């Protein structure tokens, strides 16, 4: 977006992460403790976008001849300025390997809530995470959930910028979901140990705070917490409040818990899918943050909260 400053300096970035979370703690401490309640509602669904009716053109790996195919394998969805953005993975492998027909591009589609397509972009790699950053006026997309990861920003009506990381990611895996948490871009460190020692490892980050330098097109990823960090048990029962060491092997989706939620309101939440756990980052009033872990009874791929009977009122 014109006039917006998209370069975020990485100098003293660790302090920036902690300072931002400390400010979040102060804000949450003054928030109303009451949870919003809504009467039971009936929901209906309808198709507003069909990838089989959309197409992209690509040059297959090892070829010079362009080919066209329908979009396939939709995944994440986000909203920016009233428009929806959806990623289609098009059969690309989790390390960026070509699909069966040689395609190596995912496609991001911008469309209205009525299904009218505004624009679409191809980006190289398997796109797993897509999230809007309203403050900066762009959409962020991660590619390659297992290894060889990089990250893109997409400005509607403007450029697509591809960022490479300043160094190999220290969890030896890829990246997945994205959340904007008090101005920080937080990214799940997925598939830890794909190219290194098997997870869990105490030196493997579970979540990164990512900082962009638009001039160099380099992204710096700093650990927020690690796969073997200490957390407080959030389940009710005899173990409630007990300190445990995490042993995460599958950081996956993430979300920000809305303030209307009865528990964990305002927290950043990471779902470790294969471990059947959700980890909550809880800012402390006087600085820093703590972690809480909720043990689930089933593996969860993604999480969302219904904050209104009419989703059109939000976003």
C-alpha positions as CSV (number, residue, x, y, z in Angstrom):
1,X,0.0,0.0,0.0
2,X,1.4,3.4,-1.1
3,X,3.0,5.3,1.8
4,X,3.2,2.4,4.1
5,X,6.5,1.4,5.5
6,X,7.1,-2.3,4.9
7,X,10.7,-2.5,5.9
8,X,10.9,-3.9,9.5
9,X,14.4,-3.7,11.0
10,X,15.6,-6.9,12.5
11,X,18.2,-5.2,14.7
12,X,17.4,-5.9,18.4
13,X,14.5,-7.9,17.1
14,X,14.5,-10.3,20.1
15,X,13.9,-7.3,22.4
16,X,11.2,-6.1,20.1
17,X,9.4,-9.5,20.3
18,X,9.5,-9.4,24.1
19,X,8.5,-5.7,24.3
20,X,5.5,-6.3,22.0
21,X,4.3,-9.2,24.1
22,X,4.8,-7.2,27.3
23,X,2.6,-4.5,25.9
24,X,0.0,-7.1,25.0
25,X,0.0,-8.3,28.6
26,X,-0.8,-4.9,29.9
27,X,-3.7,-4.5,27.4
28,X,-5.1,-7.9,28.2
29,X,-4.9,-7.2,32.0
30,X,-7.4,-4.4,31.5
31,X,-9.7,-6.3,29.2
32,X,-13.2,-7.2,30.3
33,X,-13.3,-10.7,31.7
34,X,-16.8,-11.5,30.5
35,X,-17.3,-13.7,27.5
36,X,-19.8,-12.8,24.9
37,X,-22.7,-15.2,24.6
38,X,-24.8,-15.7,21.5
39,X,-28.0,-17.7,21.1
40,X,-27.8,-21.0,19.2
41,X,-28.0,-20.4,15.4
42,X,-28.5,-22.5,12.3
43,X,-25.8,-22.2,9.6
44,X,-26.0,-22.9,5.9
45,X,-23.3,-23.3,3.4
46,X,-23.0,-22.5,-0.3
47,X,-20.2,-22.7,-2.9
48,X,-18.8,-19.3,-3.8
49,X,-15.6,-20.4,-5.5
50,X,-14.8,-23.5,-7.5
51,X,-11.2,-24.1,-8.3
52,X,-12.1,-26.6,-11.0
53,X,-13.6,-23.6,-13.0
54,X,-10.4,-21.5,-12.5
55,X,-7.1,-22.1,-14.3
56,X,-3.4,-21.1,-14.3
57,X,-0.7,-21.4,-16.8
58,X,2.8,-22.7,-16.0
59,X,5.9,-24.1,-17.6
60,X,6.4,-27.7,-16.4
61,X,9.7,-28.6,-14.8
62,X,12.2,-29.6,-17.5
63,X,10.1,-28.2,-20.3
64,X,9.8,-24.9,-22.3
65,X,6.2,-25.4,-23.3
66,X,3.5,-23.6,-21.4
67,X,0.6,-25.6,-20.1
68,X,-2.8,-24.7,-18.5
69,X,-4.5,-26.6,-15.8
70,X,-7.4,-26.1,-13.4
71,X,-6.7,-25.0,-9.8
72,X,-6.8,-27.7,-7.2
73,X,-6.1,-28.5,-3.5
74,X,-7.4,-25.3,-1.8
75,X,-6.2,-24.7,1.7
76,X,-6.1,-21.5,3.8
77,X,-8.4,-18.6,3.5
78,X,-8.1,-15.0,4.8
79,X,-9.8,-11.6,4.3
80,X,-8.4,-8.2,3.5
81,X,-10.4,-5.0,2.8
82,X,-13.5,-7.0,2.4
83,X,-12.0,-9.4,-0.2
84,X,-11.3,-13.1,0.4
85,X,-7.9,-14.7,-0.5
86,X,-7.6,-18.4,-1.0
87,X,-4.5,-20.5,-1.8
88,X,-4.6,-23.5,-4.2
89,X,-1.6,-25.9,-3.9
90,X,-2.1,-27.4,-7.3
91,X,-0.4,-30.7,-6.4
92,X,3.0,-29.3,-5.5
93,X,4.9,-31.4,-3.0
94,X,5.7,-30.3,0.7
95,X,9.3,-29.5,-0.2
96,X,8.4,-27.7,-3.4
97,X,8.6,-30.9,-5.6
98,X,6.8,-30.7,-9.0
99,X,3.3,-32.1,-9.2
100,X,2.5,-35.1,-11.4
101,X,2.2,-32.8,-14.5
102,X,5.4,-30.9,-13.7
103,X,3.8,-27.8,-12.1
104,X,5.8,-26.1,-9.2
105,X,3.4,-23.2,-8.6
106,X,0.6,-22.6,-6.1
107,X,-2.0,-20.0,-6.9
108,X,-3.5,-17.3,-4.6
109,X,-6.9,-16.1,-5.7
110,X,-8.5,-12.8,-4.6
111,X,-12.3,-12.7,-4.8
112,X,-15.4,-11.1,-3.4
113,X,-17.9,-12.8,-0.9
114,X,-20.2,-13.4,-3.9
115,X,-17.4,-15.4,-5.7
116,X,-16.3,-12.8,-8.3
117,X,-12.6,-13.3,-9.0
118,X,-10.6,-10.0,-8.7
119,X,-7.1,-11.3,-9.4
120,X,-4.9,-14.3,-9.0
121,X,-1.1,-14.8,-8.6
122,X,1.2,-17.8,-9.0
123,X,4.0,-18.3,-6.5
124,X,6.6,-21.0,-6.6
125,X,6.3,-23.8,-4.0
126,X,3.5,-25.4,-2.1
127,X,1.6,-22.6,-0.3
128,X,0.5,-23.7,3.2
129,X,-0.1,-20.5,5.1
130,X,-2.0,-17.4,3.9
131,X,-2.9,-14.5,6.2
132,X,-3.9,-10.9,5.8
133,X,-1.9,-8.1,7.5
134,X,-4.3,-5.2,7.5
135,X,-1.9,-2.8,9.1
136,X,0.7,-3.2,6.4
137,X,-1.9,-3.6,3.6
138,X,-0.8,-6.9,2.2
139,X,-1.3,-10.7,2.3
140,X,1.5,-13.0,3.6
141,X,2.0,-16.5,2.2
142,X,4.4,-19.2,3.3
143,X,5.6,-22.0,1.0
144,X,6.9,-25.5,1.5
145,X,5.8,-27.0,4.9
146,X,8.5,-29.6,5.1
147,X,11.7,-28.0,3.8
148,X,13.1,-25.4,1.4
149,X,10.7,-22.8,2.8
150,X,10.4,-19.1,1.9
151,X,7.8,-16.4,2.2
152,X,5.9,-13.9,0.1
153,X,4.0,-10.7,0.5
154,X,1.2,-9.8,-2.0
155,X,-0.1,-6.3,-2.2
156,X,-3.5,-6.2,-4.0
157,X,-3.1,-4.0,-7.0
158,X,0.7,-4.0,-6.3
159,X,3.7,-6.2,-6.4
160,X,4.4,-9.7,-5.2
161,X,7.6,-9.8,-3.2
162,X,9.5,-13.1,-2.6
163,X,11.7,-13.2,0.5
164,X,14.3,-15.8,1.3
165,X,15.4,-16.4,4.9
166,X,18.6,-14.9,6.1
167,X,19.9,-18.3,7.1
168,X,18.6,-21.9,7.1
169,X,15.8,-22.4,9.5
170,X,17.2,-23.9,12.7
171,X,14.4,-26.5,13.1
172,X,15.5,-28.2,9.9
173,X,11.9,-28.1,8.6
174,X,9.5,-25.8,6.8
175,X,6.8,-23.3,7.6
176,X,3.1,-23.3,7.7
177,X,0.4,-21.1,9.3
178,X,0.7,-17.3,10.0
179,X,-0.9,-15.0,12.5
180,X,-0.5,-11.3,13.2
181,X,-0.1,-10.9,16.9
182,X,0.2,-7.3,18.2
183,X,2.0,-6.3,15.1
184,X,4.3,-9.4,15.0
185,X,4.2,-11.8,12.1
186,X,4.2,-15.3,13.8
187,X,4.8,-18.4,11.7
188,X,4.6,-22.1,12.6
189,X,7.9,-24.0,12.4
190,X,6.4,-27.1,10.8
191,X,7.9,-30.6,10.1
192,X,10.8,-30.1,12.5
193,X,13.8,-32.4,11.8
194,X,13.0,-33.1,8.1
195,X,16.6,-32.6,7.2
196,X,18.2,-33.0,10.7
197,X,17.8,-34.8,13.9
198,X,14.3,-36.2,14.6
199,X,12.0,-33.9,16.7
200,X,11.7,-33.0,19.5
201,X,14.9,-31.2,20.1
202,X,15.5,-28.4,22.7
203,X,17.1,-26.2,20.0
204,X,14.2,-26.5,17.5
205,X,11.9,-23.4,17.4
206,X,8.2,-24.1,17.4
207,X,7.2,-20.6,16.2
208,X,9.1,-17.8,14.5
209,X,8.6,-14.1,14.6
210,X,9.5,-13.0,11.0
211,X,10.8,-9.6,10.1
212,X,10.9,-8.4,6.4
213,X,13.5,-6.2,4.7
214,X,11.8,-5.1,1.5
215,X,15.1,-3.6,0.0
216,X,17.1,-6.8,0.3
217,X,14.1,-9.2,0.1
218,X,15.5,-11.0,3.1
219,X,13.3,-12.2,5.9
220,X,14.8,-12.8,9.4
221,X,13.1,-15.5,11.5
222,X,13.6,-15.4,15.2
223,X,12.4,-18.1,17.7
224,X,9.4,-17.2,19.8
225,X,9.6,-20.5,21.8
226,X,11.0,-24.0,21.4
227,X,9.7,-27.5,20.9
228,X,10.9,-28.4,24.4
229,X,9.9,-25.3,26.2
230,X,8.2,-25.4,29.7
231,X,4.4,-24.9,29.8
232,X,1.7,-25.0,32.4
233,X,-1.0,-27.7,32.0
234,X,-4.3,-26.1,31.2
235,X,-6.5,-29.2,31.4
236,X,-8.8,-29.6,34.4
237,X,-8.0,-32.4,36.8
238,X,-5.1,-33.5,39.0
239,X,-2.5,-32.2,36.6
240,X,-3.9,-28.7,36.2
241,X,-1.3,-26.0,36.8
242,X,1.6,-28.5,36.7
243,X,4.7,-27.4,34.9
244,X,5.7,-29.8,32.0
245,X,8.3,-29.8,29.3
246,X,6.8,-29.8,25.8
247,X,7.9,-32.4,23.3
248,X,6.5,-31.0,20.0
249,X,6.9,-32.9,16.8
250,X,4.2,-31.4,14.6
251,X,3.7,-27.6,14.9
252,X,1.0,-26.8,12.4
253,X,-1.8,-24.3,12.4
254,X,-2.1,-21.2,14.6
255,X,-4.7,-18.6,15.5
256,X,-5.4,-15.6,17.8
257,X,-8.0,-16.5,20.3
258,X,-10.8,-13.8,20.2
259,X,-11.6,-11.7,23.2
260,X,-15.1,-13.2,23.3
261,X,-13.7,-16.7,24.1
262,X,-14.4,-17.9,27.6
263,X,-10.7,-19.1,28.0
264,X,-7.4,-18.0,26.6
265,X,-8.9,-14.8,25.2
266,X,-6.3,-12.7,23.4
267,X,-3.7,-15.5,23.4
268,X,-1.7,-16.7,20.4
269,X,-2.4,-20.4,19.9
270,X,-0.3,-23.0,18.2
271,X,-1.8,-26.4,17.3
272,X,0.7,-29.3,17.3
273,X,-1.4,-31.6,15.2
274,X,0.3,-34.9,15.6
275,X,0.9,-34.4,19.3
276,X,-2.8,-33.6,19.9
277,X,-1.9,-30.4,21.8
278,X,-2.6,-26.7,21.7
279,X,-0.1,-24.3,23.2
280,X,-1.1,-20.8,24.2
281,X,1.3,-17.8,24.5
282,X,0.1,-15.8,27.5
283,X,1.6,-12.3,28.0
284,X,2.5,-11.4,31.5
285,X,1.6,-8.1,33.0
286,X,5.2,-7.1,33.9
287,X,6.8,-8.4,30.7
288,X,7.6,-11.5,28.8
289,X,5.2,-14.4,28.4
290,X,4.3,-17.8,29.7
291,X,3.0,-20.9,27.9
292,X,0.0,-23.1,28.6
293,X,-0.6,-26.5,27.1
294,X,-4.0,-28.0,26.5
295,X,-4.0,-31.8,25.8
296,X,-6.7,-32.7,23.2
297,X,-8.5,-36.0,22.7
298,X,-8.1,-35.9,18.9
299,X,-5.7,-34.6,16.3
300,X,-6.8,-31.1,15.2
301,X,-5.8,-29.6,11.8
302,X,-7.2,-26.1,12.2
303,X,-9.3,-24.0,14.6
304,X,-11.6,-21.1,14.2
305,X,-14.2,-19.3,16.4
306,X,-17.6,-18.1,15.4
307,X,-17.7,-14.6,16.7
308,X,-21.0,-13.5,14.9
309,X,-24.1,-15.1,13.5
310,X,-23.3,-13.2,10.3
311,X,-19.7,-13.4,9.2
312,X,-20.2,-10.5,6.9
313,X,-20.1,-8.2,9.9
314,X,-16.4,-9.0,10.4
315,X,-13.1,-8.6,8.6
